[in-house]
Amino acid sequence: MREEILKAVAQPPKFLFAPFVPAVINLGIQFPVMFIGIGLGDINPLFFIISIIIAHAALVGYGIKEPHMSTMLQAYGRSNKVSKNLYSVKGNKFAP
């Protein structure tokens, strides 16, 4: 086996010790909210920086427990599709 494949499986991508995808989503949501709050509400940016640090620390803690959280989120996004059932049944039916 190639070493790159083993490294990708054993060491999932991290961003400042947190799983990559949730950390980027966290920053992608909190930075625009921070700038809107500063611009429209004249809110102290220290409040937002503290909330970013607390949320990132929570992601680091959960990332230690479940290091493949990014892969799980990506797989959930691909598999969370509602199927169209031919007959009315309860739940999803993946084969006709």
C-alpha positions in Angstrom: 0.0 0.0 0.0 1.0 3.5 -0.6 2.0 5.6 2.4 -0.2 8.6 1.4 -3.4 6.4 1.7 -2.4 5.1 5.1 -1.6 8.7 6.3 -5.0 10.0 5.1 -6.9 7.3 6.9 -5.0 7.3 10.1 -4.6 11.1 10.4 -7.7 13.0 9.2 -7.2 16.7 8.3 -7.2 19.1 11.2 -7.4 22.9 11.5 -5.9 24.2 14.7 -6.3 20.7 16.4 -10.0 20.5 15.4 -11.5 18.4 12.6 -11.2 20.5 9.4 -14.8 20.7 8.1 -16.5 21.6 11.3 -13.8 24.1 12.2 -14.2 25.8 8.8 -18.0 25.8 9.1 -17.7 27.3 12.6 -15.4 30.1 11.4 -17.5 30.6 8.2 -20.6 31.2 10.3 -19.1 33.2 13.2 -16.9 35.6 11.3 -19.7 37.1 9.1 -22.0 37.3 12.2 -19.2 39.1 14.0 -18.7 41.6 11.2 -22.4 42.2 10.9 -22.7 42.7 14.7 -19.8 45.1 14.7 -21.2 47.1 11.7 -24.9 47.2 12.6 -25.0 46.8 16.3 -21.7 48.3 17.4 -21.1 45.2 19.6 -17.8 44.6 21.2 -15.7 42.2 19.1 -14.3 40.6 22.2 -17.7 38.9 22.8 -17.4 37.2 19.3 -13.8 36.2 19.7 -14.6 34.5 23.1 -17.5 32.7 21.5 -15.3 31.5 18.6 -12.7 30.2 21.1 -15.3 28.4 23.1 -16.9 26.8 20.1 -13.4 25.8 18.7 -12.5 24.3 22.1 -15.7 22.3 22.0 -14.8 21.1 18.5 -11.3 20.1 19.6 -12.7 18.2 22.5 -15.2 16.4 20.3 -12.5 15.9 17.7 -10.3 14.0 20.2 -13.3 11.7 20.9 -14.2 11.3 17.2 -11.3 12.2 14.9 -13.1 11.3 11.7 -15.9 13.8 12.2 -15.1 15.6 8.9 -15.4 12.3 6.9 -18.7 11.4 8.7 -20.2 14.8 7.8 -19.2 14.4 4.2 -20.6 10.9 4.0 -23.9 12.0 5.6 -24.2 14.8 3.0 -23.9 12.2 0.2 -26.2 9.6 1.7 -29.0 11.8 3.1 -31.2 11.7 0.1 -34.9 10.9 0.2 -35.8 8.1 -2.1 -39.0 8.0 -4.1 -40.9 4.9 -3.2 -43.1 3.2 -5.8 -45.5 2.0 -3.1 -46.6 3.8 0.0 -44.6 2.3 2.7 -43.3 3.5 6.0 -39.6 4.7 5.8 -37.2 4.8 2.9 -37.1 2.0 0.4 -33.9 2.0 -1.6 -34.8 -0.7 -4.1 -38.0 -0.9 -6.1 
